[in-house]
Amino acid sequence: MSIFKLKTVSTLLIEDDCNKNILPILTELTDNTDCIFKIFCYEQPLHCWQSIFKDKSVQCFKGFQKEDCTRITDKSKKVICIIDSVNQMALDMSWDECLRNIKNLQNDGNIIKLIIVLHTDCIPNSSKLRVNLNHIANGIITYDSKNCNKVSIQIKKNGKFFKSEEMVSYDSTTSTLKLTPIVKADKKVEEPEKISPANLTTFKIEMDQTQQLEKHKLKLPYMSKIKEGQGKVYYEPDAVDDWDDEDPDDDLDI
């Protein structure tokens, strides 16, 4: 799945853990210099995000406040919003209020992209927050728990789901991030071993090579007459045979 497809996603959920570095993907997906970046900082200090996006128009806020959504210096430009830890956002407010604020950001016509970072190692798999975020987002990037370069990608578009597993790599020649699909080898269905009839009996029903030769050597007494053309079949009616001389079709008007 190409980076371009991920760039078209309006609400992107990035699921990581403490051992993953999401900055390469994050910066690749937010290379639009014509937008204003609004970053709601819960985990990283404000100056860290300002240095990461130093060549862009950035507004960093400590935590989330509703009035921060409308505080834009240039309203002619579109906005990209980033929440660096939705886990902490849900702790600061109830998780249902957290989801309500995220929905409000989604419905804001001036925001063209919303990126939410969820730390999966801090919540159980059946977390209501994670379940609802998976429903809200139309794009999900999930980092593999063992391989930090492997991601699982899901995109919802026009009622269809697109899923793939990719390897993340950096192309030094073009200075771009690459996603390479992981092609899974088809599992061959092993056919069940054919059961030999010889294994189903308590006696021997097959002949070995010696027995086959002995069989072919055996000459039955009537076979010589048949080969000479002298073989005949004689039938002698028995005294009790019931012979019917009547025409079976005598009752038909033919």
VEXNUKE-37691 format. One record per residue: x, y, z negated of N, C-alpha, C in turn; residue in one letter. Coordinates in steps of 0.001 Angstrom, whole numbers, always signed. Example, Ala and Ser with C-alpha at 12.3 -4.5 7.8 and 13.67 -1.06 7.14 Angstrom:
SITE     neast    nnorth       nup    caeast   canorth      caup     ceast    cnorth       cup   type
SITE    +13190     -5690     -7800    +12300     -4500     -7800    +13200     -3300     -7800      A
SITE    +12850     -2250     -7080    +13670     -1060     -7140    +12900       +30     -7870      S
This chain:
SITE     neast    nnorth       nup    caeast   canorth      caup     ceast    cnorth       cup   type
SITE      +856     -1189        +0        +0        +0        +0      +894     +1242        +0      M
SITE      +652     +2154      +896     +1540     +3298     +1058     +1308     +4354       -21      S
SITE     +2332     +5180      -205     +2226     +6308     -1132     +1128     +7259      -661      I
SITE      +956     +7364      +660       -46     +8277     +1208     -1446     +7929      +708      F
SITE     -1769     +6638      +627     -3095     +6237      +130     -3290     +6654     -1317      K
SITE     -2228     +6525     -2114     -2335     +6930     -3514     -2492     +8444     -3654      L
SITE     -1906     +9188     -2718     -2021    +10650     -2776     -3442    +11123     -2500      K
SITE     -4237    +10302     -1815     -5621    +10688     -1509     -6570    +10420     -2666      T
SITE     -6088     +9737     -3713     -6935     +9419     -4871     -7138    +10676     -5705      V
SITE     -8387    +10948     -6061     -8692    +12165     -6813     -8512    +11987     -8321      S
SITE     -8821    +10791     -8840     -8627    +10505    -10267     -7757     +9269    -10393      T
SITE     -6529     +9459    -10852     -5562     +8367    -10914     -5237     +8046    -12374      L
SITE     -5369     +6776    -12709     -5013     +6291    -14049     -3702     +5512    -13941      L
SITE     -2704     +5934    -14728     -1420     +5234    -14770     -1316     +4504    -16107      I
SITE     -1273     +3174    -16038     -1176     +2353    -17247      +272     +1886    -17408      E
SITE      +915     +2352    -18476     +2315     +2000    -18705     +2500     +1542    -20146      D
SITE     +3756     +1365    -20546     +4089     +1114    -21945     +5387     +1853    -22267      D
SITE     +5891     +1641    -23454     +7043     +2448    -23909     +8327     +2173    -23126      C
SITE     +8380     +1061    -22391     +9606      +701    -21663     +9591     +1138    -20203      N
SITE     +8566     +1831    -19773     +8439     +2189    -18365     +8694     +3680    -18145      K
SITE     +9292     +3972    -17000     +9541     +5353    -16593     +8611     +5680    -15424      N
SITE     +7594     +6472    -15683     +6598     +6766    -14656     +6938     +8023    -13849      I
SITE     +8008     +8717    -14224     +8329     +9992    -13567     +8568     +9866    -12057      L
SITE     +9263     +8807    -11567     +9457     +8705    -10113     +8145     +8676     -9331      P
SITE     +7204     +7868     -9804     +5904     +7808     -9118     +5135     +9101     -9319      I
SITE     +5178     +9623    -10541     +4425    +10841    -10848     +4881    +12018     -9994      L
SITE     +6178    +12203     -9871     +6694    +13331     -9078     +6451    +13122     -7583      T
SITE     +6480    +11859     -7142     +6231    +11567     -5721     +4779    +11858     -5348      E
SITE     +3860    +11599     -6279     +2434    +11808     -6004     +2012    +13259     -6197      L
SITE     +2895    +14081     -6748     +2539    +15481     -7017     +3544    +16420     -6351      T
SITE     +3851    +16135     -5083     +4836    +16969     -4381     +4199    +18152     -3656      D
SITE     +2943    +18408     -3966     +2233    +19523     -3334     +2633    +20832     -4020      N
SITE     +3335    +21671     -3286     +3812    +22941     -3858     +2775    +24057     -3782      T
SITE     +1668    +23821     -3088      +639    +24853     -2937      -366    +24844     -4077      D
SITE      -212    +23925     -5018     -1181    +23783     -6107      -606    +24311     -7419      C
SITE     -1515    +24606     -8323     -1149    +24952     -9694     -1212    +23685    -10539      I
SITE      -184    +23430    -11325      -144    +22256    -12183      -547    +22646    -13600      F
SITE     -1592    +21961    -14086     -2022    +22169    -15480     -1766    +20872    -16219      K
SITE      -858    +20940    -17188      -442    +19735    -17906      -847    +19866    -19368      I
SITE     -1645    +18900    -19825     -2070    +18864    -21218     -1106    +17934    -21954      F
SITE      -244    +18537    -22771      +880    +17829    -23383      +499    +17295    -24767      C
SITE      +567    +16003    -24910      +353    +15360    -26204     +1611    +14642    -26670      Y
SITE     +2388    +14152    -25723     +3521    +13310    -26061     +4855    +14031    -25855      E
SITE     +5016    +14652    -24720     +6272    +15332    -24398     +6163    +16827    -24709      Q
SITE     +7257    +17443    -25134     +7242    +18900    -25381     +6941    +19675    -24096      P
SITE     +6430    +20879    -24256     +6050    +21686    -23099     +7241    +21952    -22184      L
SITE     +8405    +22220    -22773     +9570    +22586    -21951    +10050    +21412    -21082      H
SITE     +9764    +20155    -21514    +10152    +18994    -20699     +9395    +18981    -19378      C
SITE     +8080    +19198    -19448     +7273    +19219    -18223     +7620    +20436    -17363      W
SITE     +7926    +21529    -18020     +8291    +22737    -17253     +9605    +22523    -16493      Q
SITE    +10520    +21763    -17069    +11775    +21490    -16369    +11583    +20463    -15252      S
SITE    +10676    +19509    -15458    +10405    +18499    -14429     +9782    +19139    -13195      I
SITE     +8851    +20062    -13418     +8164    +20745    -12314     +8634    +22201    -12210      F
SITE     +9925    +22395    -12343    +10460    +23760    -12377    +10281    +24508    -11056      K
SITE    +10171    +23770     -9944    +10009    +24436     -8649     +8551    +24617     -8266      D
SITE     +7641    +24388     -9234     +6207    +24510     -8973     +5576    +25482     -9966      K
SITE     +4364    +25883     -9640     +3605    +26749    -10548     +2960    +25890    -11628      S
SITE     +3478    +25981    -12849     +3070    +25065    -13920     +2492    +25838    -15097      V
SITE     +1396    +25326    -15619      +819    +25828    -16869      +741    +24644    -17827      Q
SITE     +1463    +24709    -18937     +1490    +23631    -19921      +727    +24052    -21174      C
SITE       -57    +23129    -21693      -870    +23399    -22883      -616    +22305    -23917      F
SITE      -515    +22717    -25157      -335    +21753    -26229     -1696    +21207    -26624      K
SITE     -1963    +19985    -26219     -3279    +19401    -26449     -4291    +19911    -25438      G
SITE     -5547    +19555    -25655     -6616    +19916    -24717     -7606    +20859    -25389      F
SITE     -7841    +21975    -24740     -8871    +22920    -25165     -9726    +23246    -23947      Q
SITE    -11022    +23315    -24141    -11935    +23538    -23015    -11631    +24848    -22294      K
SITE    -11272    +25858    -23065    -11009    +27159    -22438     -9751    +27126    -21568      E
SITE     -8856    +26136    -21801     -7655    +26037    -20977     -7977    +25642    -19537      D
SITE     -9101    +25007    -19344     -9484    +24567    -17998     -9773    +25756    -17086      C
SITE    -10232    +26840    -17657    -10595    +28009    -16843     -9490    +29062    -16808      T
SITE     -8416    +28828    -17546     -7343    +29802    -17619     -6355    +29573    -16464      R
SITE     -6687    +30050    -15295     -5854    +29884    -14110     -5477    +31269    -13589      I
SITE     -4200    +31475    -13369     -3731    +32802    -12950     -4131    +33123    -11511      T
SITE     -4099    +32117    -10643     -4435    +32335     -9229     -5571    +31393     -8849      D
SITE     -6787    +31910     -8813     -7953    +31064     -8542     -8089    +30690     -7070      K
SITE     -7263    +31238     -6221     -7309    +30874     -4799     -6608    +29552     -4537      S
SITE     -5810    +29091     -5506     -5095    +27830     -5342     -5833    +26693     -6041      K
SITE     -5654    +25496     -5495     -6233    +24297     -6103     -5367    +23850     -7280      K
SITE     -5941    +22988     -8114     -5296    +22601     -9366     -5076    +21084     -9409      V
SITE     -3918    +20690     -9926     -3633    +19296    -10259     -3479    +19206    -11768      I
SITE     -4315    +18398    -12408     -4283    +18252    -13871     -3594    +16957    -14261      C
SITE     -2783    +17009    -15300     -2089    +15824    -15824     -2309    +15766    -17329      I
SITE     -2759    +14607    -17807     -2861    +14346    -19250     -1787    +13320    -19569      I
SITE      -745    +13710    -20314      +427    +12833    -20471      +216    +11701    -21462      D
SITE      -846    +11736    -22257     -1168    +10624    -23159     -2640    +10711    -23555      S
SITE     -3458     +9937    -22849     -4886     +9934    -23180     -5120     +9203    -24501      V
SITE     -4150     +8367    -24908     -4258     +7702    -26213     -4310     +8733    -27337      N
SITE     -3364     +9688    -27299     -3312    +10715    -28330     -4496    +11670    -28214      Q
SITE     -4938    +11910    -26999     -6103    +12777    -26789     -7345    +12172    -27441      M
SITE     -7478    +10821    -27308     -8623    +10132    -27919     -8532    +10123    -29436      A
SITE     -7296    +10162    -29974     -7126    +10207    -31429     -7450    +11597    -31980      L
SITE     -7087    +12618    -31212     -7352    +13982    -31658     -8836    +14307    -31663      D
SITE     -9568    +13683    -30780    -11023    +13835    -30730    -11610    +12432    -30615      M
SITE    -12888    +12281    -30779    -13476    +10943    -30608    -13319    +10492    -29158      S
SITE    -13261     +9162    -28932    -13006     +8670    -27585    -14139     +9018    -26637      W
SITE    -15381     +9123    -27164    -16492     +9504    -26280    -16389    +10970    -25875      D
SITE    -15890    +11828    -26780    -15684    +13240    -26418    -14515    +13359    -25434      E
SITE    -13519    +12513    -25631    -12385    +12483    -24708    -12859    +12149    -23295      C
SITE    -13698    +11137    -23174    -14225    +10736    -21866    -15126    +11818    -21276      L
SITE    -15859    +12511    -22145    -16746    +13593    -21675    -15921    +14734    -21073      R
SITE    -14816    +15063    -21717    -13950    +16132    -21198    -13278    +15720    -19879      N
SITE    -12925    +14451    -19781    -12338    +13951    -18531    -13350    +14020    -17397      I
SITE    -14604    +13689    -17696    -15663    +13790    -16679    -15851    +15229    -16243      K
SITE    -15743    +16162    -17183    -15875    +17581    -16837    -14737    +18027    -15908      N
SITE    -13542    +17508    -16157    -12415    +17819    -15274    -12649    +17235    -13879      L
SITE    -13235    +16039    -13847    -13534    +15415    -12562    -14528    +16238    -11748      Q
SITE    -15479    +16815    -12433    -16555    +17552    -11750    -16162    +18994    -11422      N
SITE    -14992    +19416    -11872    -14525    +20771    -11575    -14091    +20835    -10110      D
SITE    -14751    +21652     -9326    -14478    +21742     -7897    -13116    +22300     -7560      G
SITE    -12479    +22981     -8518    -11166    +23570     -8262    -10025    +22580     -8495      N
SITE    -10344    +21449     -9158     -9326    +20433     -9456     -9369    +19368     -8365      I
SITE     -8272    +19236     -7616     -8242    +18273     -6513     -7665    +16918     -6938      I
SITE     -6932    +16897     -8053     -6376    +15632     -8530     -6259    +15658    -10040      K
SITE     -6662    +14555    -10652     -6558    +14377    -12096     -5751    +13112    -12355      L
SITE     -4625    +13256    -13065     -3753    +12120    -13380     -3772    +11894    -14882      I
SITE     -4124    +10667    -15277     -4251    +10315    -16690     -3261     +9201    -16999      I
SITE     -2491     +9384    -18065     -1508     +8374    -18479     -2037     +7651    -19711      V
SITE     -2136     +6321    -19603     -2615     +5489    -20708     -1524     +4488    -21092      L
SITE     -1167     +4484    -22373      -155     +3546    -22867      -866     +2267    -23318      H
SITE      -728     +1211    -22526     -1480       -16    -22802      -946      -785    -24003      T
SITE      +309      -544    -24390      +853     -1257    -25549      +348      -685    -26868      D
SITE      -410      +397    -26798      -946     +1020    -28022     -2418      +675    -28257      C
SITE     -3028       -43    -27326     -4456      -362    -27447     -4677     -1822    -27085      I
SITE     -5749     -2442    -27598     -6068     -3825    -27188     -6627     -3846    -25768      P
SITE     -6575     -5026    -25138     -7054     -5158    -23759     -8533     -4837    -23616      N
SITE     -9302     -5129    -24654    -10743     -4906    -24593    -11146     -3528    -25117      S
SITE    -10197     -2605    -25191    -10476     -1271    -25702    -11558      -579    -24869      S
SITE    -12525       +30    -25544    -13592      +743    -24835    -13032     +1909    -24036      K
SITE    -11988     +2532    -24553    -11368     +3643    -23843    -10801     +3165    -22506      L
SITE    -10088     +2045    -22546     -9485     +1526    -21312    -10557     +1058    -20327      R
SITE    -11580      +393    -20830    -12658       -90    -19955    -13340     +1070    -19251      V
SITE    -13622     +2150    -20000    -14299     +3307    -19416    -13387     +4064    -18448      N
SITE    -12118     +4168    -18774    -11182     +4849    -17871    -11017     +4081    -16561      L
SITE    -11020     +2747    -16649    -10953     +1929    -15437    -12186     +2122    -14568      N
SITE    -13309     +2406    -15209    -14549     +2658    -14465    -14555     +4068    -13850      H
SITE    -14020     +5034    -14589    -14025     +6425    -14128    -13040     +6638    -12978      I
SITE    -11837     +6085    -13120    -10768     +6330    -12140    -11068     +5626    -10819      A
SITE    -10715     +6277     -9711    -10833     +5604     -8409     -9481     +5131     -7888      N
SITE     -8463     +5237     -8741     -7157     +4680     -8433     -6445     +4317     -9724      G
SITE     -5855     +3102     -9782     -5195     +2634    -11002     -3829     +2054    -10645      I
SITE     -2808     +2521    -11338     -1468     +1947    -11217     -1128     +1311    -12563      I
SITE      -920        +1    -12569      -605      -721    -13800      +793     -1310    -13693      T
SITE     +1667      -929    -14612     +3031     -1457    -14619     +3043     -2864    -15210      Y
SITE     +3844     -3739    -14595     +3983     -5103    -15081     +4677     -5090    -16450      D
SITE     +4229     -5947    -17349     +4767     -5948    -18714     +6210     -6448    -18776      S
SITE     +6637     -7239    -17770     +7987     -7816    -17788     +8924     -7127    -16807      K
SITE     +8438     -6850    -15610     +9277     -6244    -14569     +8923     -4772    -14433      N
SITE     +9852     -3896    -14774     +9559     -2458    -14772     +9434     -1891    -13363      C
SITE     +9855     -2643    -12348     +9752     -2167    -10961     +8531     -2726    -10236      N
SITE     +7754     -3508    -10932     +6580     -4134    -10318     +5313     -3452    -10819      K
SITE     +4424     -3090     -9889     +3172     -2436    -10259     +2009     -3124     -9560      V
SITE      +874     -3062    -10201      -378     -3517     -9602     -1222     -2286     -9299      S
SITE     -1718     -2203     -8069     -2444     -1013     -7623     -3871     -1391     -7231      I
SITE     -4825      -585     -7712     -6226      -745     -7326     -6752      +605     -6855      Q
SITE     -7445      +597     -5724     -8052     +1820     -5203     -9514     +1533     -4862      I
SITE    -10393     +2386     -5363    -11814     +2285     -5030    -12147     +3380     -4021      K
SITE    -12660     +2958     -2874    -12981     +3926     -1831    -14176     +3444     -1032      K
SITE    -15194     +4295      -945    -16410     +3990      -182    -17038     +2662      -601      N
SITE    -17038     +2414     -1907    -17659     +1192     -2417    -16828       -60     -2243      G
SITE    -15587       +65     -1765    -14718     -1085     -1549    -13509     -1010     -2480      K
SITE    -12997     -2186     -2830    -11824     -2279     -3691    -10626     -2753     -2871      F
SITE     -9503     -2054     -3050     -8259     -2455     -2407     -7257     -2762     -3522      F
SITE     -6763     -3988     -3546     -5824     -4405     -4593     -4538     -4913     -3963      K
SITE     -3433     -4625     -4617     -2143     -5138     -4152     -1131     -5080     -5273      S
SITE       -91     -5898     -5127     +1050     -5856     -6041     +2244     -5353     -5252      E
SITE     +2971     -4392     -5814     +4052     -3737     -5089     +5328     -3687     -5944      E
SITE     +6440     -3619     -5241     +7731     -3386     -5889     +8136     -1936     -5619      M
SITE     +8464     -1216     -6670     +8840      +190     -6561    +10350      +284     -6372      V
SITE    +10764     +1023     -5354    +12195     +1218     -5108    +12425     +2634     -4590      S
SITE    +13657     +3083     -4736    +14017     +4433     -4295    +14945     +4332     -3088      Y
SITE    +14527     +4993     -1996    +15324     +5000      -773    +16268     +6206      -811      D
SITE    +17550     +5927     -1013    +18526     +7019     -1150    +18774     +7751      +168      S
SITE    +18567     +7069     +1292    +18822     +7708     +2594    +17796     +8787     +2903      T
SITE    +16550     +8530     +2511    +15478     +9507     +2771    +15052    +10250     +1513      T
SITE    +15635     +9857      +359    +15287    +10470      -934    +13788    +10390     -1214      S
SITE    +13227     +9231      -939    +11799     +9019     -1163    +11578     +7712     -1922      T
SITE    +10431     +7651     -2528    +10036     +6442     -3254     +9327     +5493     -2292      L
SITE     +9626     +4209     -2413     +9021     +3222     -1525     +8238     +2204     -2338      K
SITE     +7117     +1790     -1772     +6330      +703     -2348     +6338      -446     -1349      L
SITE     +6847     -1589     -1783     +6932     -2757      -911     +5963     -3817     -1402      T
SITE     +4989     -4224      -559     +4014     -5245      -992     +4687     -6572     -1307      P
SITE     +4174     -7240     -2326     +4652     -8574     -2698     +3764     -9589     -2004      I
SITE     +4367    -10368     -1118     +3618    -11378      -371     +3706    -12693     -1134      V
SITE     +2567    -13188     -1527     +2521    -14441     -2275     +2473    -15609     -1302      K
SITE     +3289    -16625     -1571     +3302    -17821      -731     +2045    -18637      -986      A
SITE     +1454    -19118      +100      +242    -19936       -23      +579    -21266      -681      D
SITE      -229    -21618     -1638       -28    -22893     -2322      -579    -24030     -1459      K
SITE      +277    -25012     -1216      -147    -26156      -415      -967    -27105     -1278      K
SITE     -2113    -27487      -736     -2983    -28421     -1447     -2475    -29832     -1188      V
SITE     -2037    -30486     -2230     -1498    -31837     -2082     -2637    -32831     -1900      E
SITE     -2530    -33616      -841     -3539    -34626      -581     -3357    -35784     -1565      E
SITE     -4476    -36329     -2056     -4360    -37453     -2986     -3750    -38673     -2298      P
SITE     -2959    -39403     -3025     -2289    -40577     -2467     -3312    -41635     -2092      E
SITE     -3163    -42164      -881     -4095    -43185      -398     -3875    -44482     -1173      K
SITE     -4986    -45058     -1590     -4922    -46289     -2382     -4858    -47478     -1441      I
SITE     -3886    -48321     -1638     -3751    -49534      -824     -4714    -50606     -1320      S
SITE     -5407    -51296      -392     -6321    -52377      -822     -5608    -53465     -1611      P
SITE     -4294    -53640     -1332     -3546    -54684     -2041     -3454    -54410     -3533      A
SITE     -3581    -53109     -3915     -3483    -52753     -5331     -4808    -52904     -6063      N
SITE     -5848    -53238     -5336     -7177    -53344     -5947     -7561    -54784     -6278      L
SITE     -6732    -55758     -5917     -7069    -57159     -6136     -6038    -57825     -7037      T
SITE     -6444    -58979     -7561     -5534    -59768     -8409     -4822    -60836     -7606      T
SITE     -5134    -60926     -6299     -4480    -61903     -5443     -3892    -61182     -4234      F
SITE     -3035    -61893     -3533     -2323    -61314     -2398     -3188    -61403     -1138      K
SITE     -3440    -60225      -494     -4245    -60216      +723     -3451    -59781     +1948      I
SITE     -2196    -59419     +1754     -1368    -59007     +2876      -313    -60072     +3167      E
SITE      +106    -60142     +4425     +1108    -61118     +4840     +2446    -60430     +5056      M
SITE     +3494    -61122     +4660     +4818    -60588     +4934     +5268    -61013     +6333      D
SITE     +6462    -60645     +6737     +6931    -60905     +8098     +7049    -62405     +8386      Q
SITE     +7504    -63173     +7432     +7639    -64624     +7618     +6285    -65276     +7852      T
SITE     +5302    -64869     +7085     +3961    -65428     +7237     +3345    -65038     +8579      Q
SITE     +3659    -63812     +9035     +3169    -63387    +10349     +3737    -64281    +11454      Q
SITE     +5037    -64613    +11386     +5662    -65482    +12388     +5064    -66881    +12363      L
SITE     +4833    -67411    +11181     +4227    -68734    +11063     +2813    -68759    +11635      E
SITE     +2097    -67680    +11466      +732    -67593    +11992      +741    -67654    +13519      K
SITE     +1686    -66903    +14138     +1755    -66875    +15600     +2244    -68212    +16177      H
SITE     +3031    -68977    +15407     +3509    -70274    +15873     +2420    -71343    +15841      K
SITE     +1449    -71164    +14986      +396    -72171    +14817      -463    -72260    +16078      L
SITE      -614    -73513    +16612     -1435    -73751    +17807     -2647    -74586    +17412      K
SITE     -3813    -74038    +17581     -5047    -74752    +17284     -5363    -75705    +18435      L
SITE     -5943    -76883    +18186     -6130    -77909    +19215     -7032    -77494    +20380      P
SITE     -8012    -76649    +20143     -8938    -76283    +21222     -8392    -75160    +22107      Y
SITE     -7340    -74481    +21667     -6848    -73359    +22433     -6245    -73801    +23761      M
SITE     -5618    -75034    +23815     -5020    -75510    +25069     -6088    -75770    +26128      S
SITE     -7241    -76292    +25708     -8325    -76550    +26654     -8913    -75248    +27204      K
SITE     -9017    -74263    +26367     -9575    -72967    +26801     -8650    -72328    +27818      I
SITE     -7347    -72400    +27576     -6377    -71810    +28498     -6362    -72533    +29841      K
SITE     -6664    -73868    +29873     -6695    -74630    +31118     -8010    -74463    +31865      E
SITE     -8982    -73783    +31316    -10268    -73579    +31960    -11203    -74757    +31848      G
SITE    -10909    -75688    +30947    -11743    -76887    +30778    -12705    -76767    +29612      Q
SITE    -12689    -75676    +28968    -13557    -75527    +27818    -15020    -75378    +28212      G
SITE    -15937    -76140    +27618    -17370    -76090    +27904    -18144    -76126    +26596      K
SITE    -19395    -75625    +26685    -20278    -75638    +25520    -21452    -76560    +25848      V
SITE    -21654    -77558    +25030    -22763    -78498    +25211    -23789    -78252    +24117      Y
SITE    -25097    -78257    +24544    -26162    -78068    +23563    -27159    -79199    +23724      Y
SITE    -27404    -79894    +22665    -28394    -80976    +22666    -29549    -80549    +21780      E
SITE    -30767    -80417    +22395    -31935    -80034    +21589    -32204    -81058    +20503      P
SITE    -32600    -80559    +19383    -32937    -81421    +18260    -34376    -81874    +18395      D
SITE    -34690    -82977    +17789    -36043    -83522    +17900    -37085    -82618    +17258      A
SITE    -36718    -81881    +16284    -37680    -81028    +15569    -37738    -79616    +16140      V
SITE    -36993    -79334    +17207    -37044    -77989    +17804    -38437    -77690    +18326      D
SITE    -38949    -76517    +18088    -40301    -76100    +18498    -40191    -75374    +19835      D
SITE    -40461    -76079    +20884    -40401    -75485    +22221    -41782    -75024    +22621      W
SITE    -41934    -73817    +23053    -43225    -73247    +23484    -43141    -73020    +24990      D
SITE    -43871    -73847    +25736    -43846    -73735    +27203    -44802    -72689    +27738      D
SITE    -45636    -72103    +26868    -46594    -71109    +27331    -45892    -69801    +27700      E
SITE    -46509    -69126    +28677    -45979    -67822    +29104    -46332    -66790    +28029      D
SITE    -45340    -66130    +27451    -45655    -65140    +26390    -46410    -63928    +26909      P
SITE    -46368    -63704    +28232    -47062    -62540    +28821    -48334    -62962    +29542      D
SITE    -48844    -64166    +29191    -50033    -64669    +29904    -51258    -63836    +29648      D
SITE    -51347    -63177    +28517    -52522    -62374    +28178    -52465    -60971    +28787      D
SITE    -51404    -60653    +29481    -51285    -59324    +30093    -51816    -59362    +31512      L
SITE    -52516    -58289    +31919    -53079    -58214    +33255    -52029    -57575    +34171      D
SITE    -51132    -58433    +34657    -50053    -57954    +35523    -50251    -58435    +36947      I
